[in-house]
């Protein structure tokens, strides 16, 4: 480094305290106003998920754990904490400040909201987790690739404006930009899903989290239709209901442990399969969270 450059850097470092006083502090991104309301289990679930409409954002029928998944872009199994963190549900309505749009900013505002209002603190660590690895079958991939429709690579399917509805008649999850899956009438049907989204979808219906280990690029989308037997369909519905925090009688909960061979057979016919493994995963361990959020 030449002497002139060294002198300039030295002068700049000397002036840093003065500059710090003159400049505004880093902006703390937060919603302009936010209302958090506990949701009783018997209340309707027709509009589950995160929805943005102009400056309004709604988080409907979500647990603190699910809000953490959206805010920090982690999976369900990566949030570890008290039982209520993944069972008690809330409706959150908030206003985005003018000029503070963008997916990352909304996620940061959600981080600050749940940390401020629930007094959430956590630490990160790595743990070995029992998982299903989503891999290709020996015969190679036979799943149909979704033809391009011009919306690939758009912003929406990154945890924003995902909506879900479900009942005893089935489940529908809309990821936006034409990407969705349905589980109804003894079928699991997906349209325009990446392998990572397929893994996330399967995680809702299996007894272990599913990790995409196919190596498929995020720019490849696929369609699939898996026929499920009536018994396996019932077991898978019970699993997703339990993961959604629905209270079920013990005899129904026991059915969640039954094997779902027809799902595995349908996947193998499509050229993919699930393999049991132990995998080191980053997890967020909740150290503290208040069960009742502070007022607005």
C-alpha distance (Angstrom), angle and dihedral (degrees) to the residues before:
residue distance angle dihedral
X1 . . .
X2 3.85 . .
X3 3.80 121.9 .
X4 3.82 94.5 -110.5
X5 3.81 92.4 55.4
X6 3.81 90.7 45.8
X7 3.80 90.6 52.6
X8 3.80 92.0 49.6
X9 3.82 92.0 50.0
X10 3.82 91.4 46.3
X11 3.79 91.2 51.0
X12 3.82 91.0 48.6
X13 3.83 92.0 50.5
X14 3.81 90.1 49.8
X15 3.81 90.4 53.0
X16 3.84 94.9 48.1
X17 3.85 95.2 97.0
X18 3.81 90.1 51.3
X19 3.80 92.2 46.5
X20 3.78 90.9 48.3
X21 3.79 90.0 56.1
X22 3.79 91.8 47.7
X23 3.83 96.6 47.7
X24 3.78 126.0 72.7
X25 3.81 116.7 -106.0
X26 3.83 116.2 -102.7
X27 3.76 108.5 -77.3
X28 3.81 116.2 -102.6
X29 3.78 102.6 -140.0
X30 3.77 111.4 -141.0
X31 3.79 139.8 147.1
X32 3.78 115.0 -90.3
X33 3.80 90.5 -128.2
X34 3.79 131.3 -6.3
X35 3.79 134.7 -172.7
X36 3.83 120.8 -159.8
X37 3.80 118.4 -166.6
X38 3.82 127.1 178.5
X39 3.81 113.4 -122.8
X40 3.79 121.4 -140.4
X41 3.83 114.6 -131.5
X42 3.81 91.6 -117.8
X43 3.81 93.9 56.0
X44 3.80 118.6 107.6
X45 3.81 121.6 -82.2
X46 3.78 100.1 -166.0
X47 3.79 95.7 120.2
X48 3.79 106.5 38.4
X49 3.79 120.6 165.1
X50 3.79 142.1 34.6
X51 3.79 120.2 -40.9
X52 3.80 130.6 -179.5
X53 3.80 120.6 -163.3
X54 3.78 111.9 173.3
X55 3.79 107.1 -59.7
X56 3.79 93.4 -14.2
X57 3.79 122.3 91.9
X58 3.79 126.1 -175.4
X59 3.80 129.9 -167.6
X60 3.80 104.4 -166.3
X61 3.80 126.6 -162.5
X62 3.82 93.9 -16.2
X63 3.79 131.2 147.0
X64 3.78 123.1 -133.1
X65 3.81 86.3 -107.6
X66 3.81 91.5 55.4
X67 3.81 90.2 48.0
X68 3.81 87.6 53.1
X69 3.81 89.1 51.6
X70 3.82 90.6 54.5
X71 3.80 95.5 40.5
X72 3.80 98.0 47.6
X73 3.84 97.9 26.2
X74 3.79 96.1 -121.1
X75 3.80 133.3 138.3
X76 3.80 127.9 -104.6
X77 3.81 94.1 -103.1
X78 3.82 90.7 52.0
X79 3.82 92.9 69.0
X80 3.81 114.2 79.6
X81 3.78 122.2 179.5
X82 3.82 147.6 104.3
X83 3.79 115.2 -25.6
X84 3.81 93.8 -109.8
X85 3.84 90.8 59.9
X86 3.81 88.6 69.7
X87 3.82 98.5 32.1
X88 3.84 110.9 39.2
X89 3.80 111.6 81.6
X90 3.78 133.6 -150.9
X91 3.79 141.0 -173.4
X92 3.80 112.6 -136.4
X93 3.79 123.2 -168.8
X94 3.80 118.3 -175.8
X95 3.79 141.9 167.4
X96 3.80 120.8 -129.9
X97 3.82 112.6 -137.6
X98 3.79 116.9 -116.3
X99 3.80 111.6 -85.6
X100 3.81 94.0 13.7
X101 3.79 99.2 103.2
X102 3.78 128.3 129.8
X103 3.80 131.1 94.7
X104 3.79 95.9 -98.7
X105 3.81 92.3 50.3
X106 3.80 92.4 50.0
X107 3.79 89.7 50.4
X108 3.82 91.0 49.8
X109 3.81 90.2 49.4
X110 3.82 89.4 51.4
X111 3.82 89.7 50.0
X112 3.79 90.8 53.4
X113 3.80 92.5 43.9
X114 3.80 97.0 55.3
X115 3.79 92.0 40.4
X116 3.81 91.7 51.5
X117 3.80 100.6 38.9
X118 3.82 100.2 36.0
X119 3.83 93.4 32.9
X120 3.79 86.3 -126.5
X121 3.79 118.6 -173.7
X122 3.79 126.1 171.8
X123 3.75 144.1 159.7
X124 3.79 131.4 -142.4
X125 3.78 125.9 -125.3
X126 3.79 139.5 157.6
X127 3.81 119.8 -110.0
X128 3.78 135.3 177.1
X129 3.80 105.8 -112.8
X130 3.80 128.9 -167.9
X131 3.81 105.1 -122.6
X132 3.75 144.4 160.3
X133 3.80 111.4 -115.6
X134 3.80 112.3 -143.3
X135 3.82 104.9 -139.9
X136 3.79 138.8 157.7
X137 3.78 119.5 -89.0
X138 3.79 122.2 -116.8
X139 3.79 92.5 -100.6
X140 3.81 92.8 54.2
X141 3.79 132.4 -114.8
X142 3.79 115.5 -38.6
X143 3.80 97.6 170.0
X144 3.80 116.3 122.6
X145 3.81 115.0 -107.8
X146 3.82 113.4 -131.8
X147 3.84 111.9 -116.7
X148 3.84 113.2 -118.1
X149 3.80 114.0 -96.0
X150 3.81 101.0 -178.3
X151 3.82 97.6 -100.3
X152 3.81 97.0 87.9
X153 3.79 113.9 127.7
X154 3.81 93.5 18.7
X155 3.78 120.0 143.9
X156 3.78 103.7 -112.5
X157 3.83 106.5 81.9
X158 3.84 96.1 63.6
X159 3.78 99.6 97.7
X160 3.81 95.0 -64.5
X161 3.80 126.7 114.5
X162 3.79 92.5 1.2
X163 3.79 109.6 155.9
X164 3.76 131.0 -172.1
X165 3.76 137.1 -174.4
X166 3.75 128.8 -175.0
X167 3.77 145.6 169.2
X168 3.78 139.3 149.4
X169 3.81 85.8 -69.7
X170 3.81 93.3 62.9
X171 3.78 147.1 -80.1
X172 3.81 133.4 -82.9
X173 3.82 123.7 -171.2
X174 3.82 120.4 -174.3
X175 3.83 115.9 -161.8
X176 3.80 94.3 -178.3
X177 3.83 130.3 -114.3
X178 3.80 90.2 64.8
X179 3.81 95.7 -57.2
X180 3.80 115.4 129.7
X181 3.75 146.8 130.0
X182 3.79 133.4 -147.6
X183 3.77 131.1 -161.4
X184 3.78 109.3 -164.2
X185 3.80 142.1 115.1
X186 3.81 92.5 27.1
X187 3.81 92.7 -56.9
X188 3.78 136.1 107.5
X189 3.81 106.1 -154.2
X190 3.80 126.4 -178.9
X191 3.80 131.1 -175.8
X192 3.78 127.6 -165.9
X193 3.80 97.1 -8.1
X194 3.78 128.5 152.5
X195 3.80 118.6 -133.9
X196 3.81 88.6 -104.2
X197 3.82 90.5 56.1
X198 3.80 90.4 45.6
X199 3.81 88.2 54.3
X200 3.82 90.4 49.9
X201 3.80 90.3 48.4
X202 3.79 93.3 50.8
X203 3.82 89.9 48.6
X204 3.79 88.6 67.7
X205 3.80 91.5 61.1
X206 3.81 104.6 34.9
X207 3.79 129.7 76.0
X208 3.82 92.0 -122.8
X209 3.82 131.1 46.9
X210 3.80 113.5 -96.7
X211 3.81 119.4 -132.7
X212 3.80 120.8 -163.4
X213 3.81 106.7 -123.7
X214 3.80 97.7 157.2
X215 3.79 93.6 101.7
X216 3.81 89.6 -134.9
X217 3.83 112.6 158.3
X218 3.80 118.4 -107.1
X219 3.82 88.1 -122.8
X220 3.82 92.8 67.9
X221 3.81 118.0 88.7
X222 3.79 127.4 -169.3
X223 3.80 142.2 -163.0
X224 3.78 123.1 -147.2
X225 3.80 141.7 168.1
X226 3.81 118.6 -162.6
X227 3.81 119.1 -168.3
X228 3.81 111.3 -142.7
X229 3.80 127.8 -166.9
X230 3.80 116.8 -114.3
X231 3.82 92.0 -110.5
X232 3.81 93.4 49.1
X233 3.81 90.5 45.0
X234 3.80 89.7 56.0
X235 3.81 92.0 48.3
X236 3.80 92.1 49.5
X237 3.82 92.2 48.4
X238 3.80 89.2 52.5
X239 3.81 90.8 50.6
X240 3.79 93.8 52.5
X241 3.81 90.8 44.9
X242 3.81 90.8 53.7
X243 3.81 91.0 48.5
X244 3.82 89.0 50.3
X245 3.80 90.7 56.4
X246 3.81 97.6 -106.5
X247 3.82 113.6 155.6
X248 3.80 110.7 -126.7
X249 3.80 132.9 178.9
X250 3.84 116.5 -97.9
X251 3.81 93.2 -108.4
X252 3.82 89.8 57.9
X253 3.80 93.2 45.6
X254 3.81 90.2 54.5
X255 3.80 89.6 58.4
X256 3.82 89.2 63.0
X257 3.83 88.8 73.4
X258 3.80 94.3 59.6
X259 3.83 117.8 109.5
X260 3.80 118.4 -104.9
X261 3.79 101.1 -149.2
X262 3.81 95.1 163.6
X263 3.83 90.6 62.0
X264 3.80 91.4 53.0
X265 3.81 91.3 46.5
X266 3.81 92.4 50.4
X267 3.80 90.8 49.4
X268 3.80 92.8 49.9
X269 3.81 89.7 51.7
X270 3.84 86.7 55.8
X271 3.80 91.8 51.1
X272 3.81 99.5 -105.1
X273 3.79 132.6 98.1
X274 3.79 144.0 177.8
X275 3.79 121.1 -115.9
X276 3.83 123.8 -169.6
X277 3.79 112.7 -120.8
X278 3.78 144.0 152.8
X279 3.79 111.5 -120.5
X280 3.83 131.5 179.8
X281 3.79 108.0 -119.3
X282 3.80 134.5 179.9
X283 3.80 110.5 -116.2
X284 3.79 134.6 -172.7
X285 3.81 110.0 -133.9
X286 3.80 113.8 -158.4
X287 3.81 109.3 -133.6
X288 3.80 95.5 179.0
X289 3.79 139.7 -3.4
X290 3.81 130.8 162.5
X291 3.79 112.5 -124.4
X292 3.81 90.5 -145.3
X293 3.83 114.3 52.4
X294 3.79 120.2 -135.2
X295 3.80 118.4 -101.8
X296 3.81 122.9 -91.9
